[in-house]
Amino acid sequence: MPVYADPDEGVTVSAYHLRSWTEQLLQQIRTPPDLAASVAEVLVASDLRGIASHGTARLAQYLKLVSAGVLDPTARAVKEGGKPALARFNACNGWGQPAARIAADDAIQRARDYGAAISLVRNTNHYGIAGWYAMRMAREGLVGISLTNAAAMVAPTRARIPMLGTNPIAVAAPAGRFGMVVLDMATSTVPRGRIEVAARRGESIPEGWAIGPDGSASLTPEAALKGALQPLGGSESSGGYKGYGLALVVELLTGVLAGAACGPHILGLFSTEGNSDLGQFFMAIDPDVLDAPHSFESRLESLLAELTAAPLIPNAPGPVLYPGQPEAERAAYQEARGIALDRATHATLLGLANDYGVPLPPVQNLPRT
Amino acid sequence: MPVYADPDEGVTVSAYHLRSWTEQLLQQIRTPPDLAASVAEVLVASDLRGIASHGTARLAQYLKLVSAGVLDPTARAVKEGGKPALARFNACNGWGQPAARIAADDAIQRARDYGAAISLVRNTNHYGIAGWYAMRMAREGLVGISLTNAAAMVAPTRARIPMLGTNPIAVAAPAGRFGMVVLDMATSTVPRGRIEVAARRGESIPEGWAIGPDGSASLTPEAALKGALQPLGGSESSGGYKGYGLALVVELLTGVLAGAACGPHILGLFSTEGNSDLGQFFMAIDPDVLDAPHSFESRLESLLAELTAAPLIPNAPGPVLYPGQPEAERAAYQEARGIALDRATHATLLGLANDYGVPLPPVQNLPRT
């Protein structure tokens, strides 16, 4: 399970102030206030949960896409029709976060009437953490599912080059005293960011994470960064074809079903060569259609009570956790204490503050470890 | 990817004859002819695809459940209501296969009208290969999803004992000249059957497959069989919490959502102590709601054409495959040549033939290797 800890050096900033600052910054580049609020909310939620790679650290790249004219900060998603349980939206190449939120909310409404509903989004951009939209559904008492495709970084089993994205799967559900179950996982063994961290620290990486440019298993992060990530499970002999299969299924339900870009054709977040045209999938399921209110939730709570009380393996680093627990604990801590930004992210945000004339809110130095 | 080959010793029998024999056998124990045909069709389809563990080799255990009075061979599934996109069925503790087929077919019909639809089934039994129901939907031009919970064999990350089933995920979709994509995977690294095979052959097993009864990684199949399977990804350091998360999500969408037995409370296929009360989930999505007919299918075909032509890693055992390809090839071969039954399975079926007075159809010896 991921462990969230403060960086060695950096600052803290309140979630409230970081959110307001992000909104102002986005408005400086012509984003309408409601869309800016939507982007800021998802980015700061990611920072709060400890997923720094998907939070405000992404702003600099987002702004490059806008400057390059490959993301339209003023565009609004439009519904393209469908049927009650399967609708499609065109994000018109605008911000991914508000388009995804509109699509997810539409699915929530239709799920209340029909029991379950899917929204697809095409012609969209990066939407932040997949789990945010699933959690939005779970907060309404629904089971929520959120999927997106992404730029090709993962090599299918036996292939030497990246052909599929890290294509995450997010599922959330209300869980009584446990809050929520929130599974939010890439279908690669690790995200690319984990390998970048190993490179910075001069560490080797375990087998099953990546292959080098020649296609052989890579144990150095440098070769891995020139090669491709491996799907969940690693190589063929350790079941990596299952991770490949999951990544392909996510692609099939997002890019292929929505009619967006697919597989190796996705330019992705770090290219300014053209539009991303990502495809996304949102599904809401209303358990109360079948049972008395909250009976689903209380059954899930009972299951989690049993799982988290299971006897442990030798040298377990702690009790059995449920998906989303470490992130929820990190969010509660950072909501109270402020969000920790590492030195590099802080410097990037200071640069944006200068460039766009939106001063950063007050920060506090993290205690040096 | 799995490789399917004939056993060292055994016989072949035509799929047609094996299906008829299975139907007759099931009718001998009071199964109505239409339900018997449904069970036989799924079991023989599994044998055809090379998944011998889920085929007619299971009949002996099925019959034990009936003899013990914990599976009612005459029961028929009834719909318990819901809404157009989310319905629930009660299998009334009858055969899992016909109940699942009725639920899947109902979801297909509703998906045509509403774009997508889910059927849940509770109070049911083992339904054979999860992929069969997803394939049934894909044959109708739909994306099909099929999930089931199962008796606890998998230890959650950090836990020492099995708490969740191998909870498979099956997704199928029509794919033009590639036939279908059929992902049908357990959320454990390997199924228990793979470890039983290693035990019979006196082989050791790799790390990431299982833990022994003391909770430490097991490299001997004997200890593994007394312990628990590990979730996909293996131990915590290699991302096994993702497999655990997927298994939990399957449990949440099947047992918990359907209101069936859950996690450690499932007795499962090999217990005659009580009813299985499994929970199952079926979803159909109709892509033609959004686009011209077959445009989804032709986009998926294009993606598969690219994936399967990717340059290969050194010493790749063959080209990049798509999920379901090895099984479809094995099915075509065995449809023509006859289904290979290993000696042990053949002996079991002969025993049933004797016990129930239903002579086995003609078989041919496999050439000795």
Interface residues (C-beta under 8 A of the other chain):
Chain A: M1 E80 G81 G82 K83 P84 A85 L86 A87 R88 A111 D113 Y114 G115 A116 A117 I118 L120 V143 A155 P156 T157 R158 A159 R160 I161 M163 L164 I169 V171 A173 V181 L183 M185 T189 V190 P206 G208 I211 D214 G215 S216 L232 G233 G234 E236 S237 S238 G239 Y241 K242 G243 Y244 G245 L246 L248 V249 E251 L252 L253 V256 L257 A258 G259 C262 G263 P264 I285 D286 P287 V289 L290 D291 S295 F296 R299 L300 S302 L303 E306 L307 A310 P311 L312 I313 P314 A316 P317 G318 P319 V320 L321 Y322 P323
Chain B: M1 E80 G81 G82 K83 P84 A85 L86 A87 R88 A111 D113 Y114 G115 A116 A117 I118 L120 V143 A155 P156 T157 R158 A159 R160 I161 M163 L164 I169 V171 A173 V181 L183 M185 T189 V190 P206 G208 I211 D214 G215 S216 L232 G233 G234 E236 S237 S238 G239 Y241 K242 G243 Y244 G245 L246 L248 V249 E251 L252 L253 V256 L257 A258 G259 C262 G263 P264 I285 D286 P287 V289 L290 D291 S295 F296 R299 L300 S302 L303 E306 L307 A310 P311 L312 I313 P314 A316 P317 G318 P319 V320 L321 Y322 P323
